């Protein structure tokens, strides 16, 4: 059995770990509120833009001259997987879940004979995918604190992704991120961003954009302007959702850790007390038998 | 009254009932009153004027990049950047 002193030290160390996880949980909870508000505040814009693009895209006939972001390259040989995670760990399964989904897609695509390229936003996702797809990595961004990213940053990433598309580096781009549903559930999601995916008639019906709508400039031109913007917005939304998901996930993970530490302390304390009592009993027995012998 | 919404990627800036809004469209400014025909336009960098009543001074907001949409529900301006 561990000595009394060793047990005491152990309890002390678990206690200080618990203090840290508790503090991290508080910080995550505070950040979560802000990130959640931000994620929710950003939704109307992204949804409206998506709906408008969808309804416009439904009207424009896809032809040789239509924007390539809409029509695609006509192939789907080279796939770009844009994996958005965070730079920091200690957030439960948050990064792992996104990376796992991306890895599954990558494996499926490779199995289907496609070329896969991986573009990471966030160090953690890169770390995980590097093990299996080191040769497929094309670029990695380390965004730092997700909550502090502005739209201009997202715009910069999107411009880079679009430039790579224009340069013919890939045919299809899919974005991986974690959708923030609630503090307890965050859902890793895959969303095709290039060429733009159109949820068909449903979107057009919702916006109430009627056939009589007038456009200025013409539909095609309008679309050419909106499509790159849409990519940036979807990316920005993904980052916002990620920021909220990360904090949510972190909070849950740290809450669990705190509770575990509490259990551990309880168990160790019982063990410590038993050991102490045993030591006292032994001492007493020694004294009594010593006295009897006289 | 016209239902007017101003949205940026960061947040919903305005959602209110107003009398008229003039929007700096790419091909010229346009004013939107209640019952405007469905219309969609890109927006250039410039000032958006909001008239709460048919008299009185407008409130101006500088917006950058984006587009405006008028439908049966009202006017929605999606701007990338809003100042003021």
Interface residues (C-beta under 8 A of the other chain):
Chain A: X38 X41 X42 X44 X45 X46 X48 X49 X52 X56 X151 X154 X155 X207 X208 X209 X210 X212 X213 X214 X215 X216 X217 X222 X225 X226 X229 X233 X236 X237
Chain B: X5 X7 X8 X9 X10 X11 X12 X25 X26 X27 X37 X38 X39 X40 X41 X42 X65 X66 X67 X69 X71 X72 X73 X76 X78 X80 X81
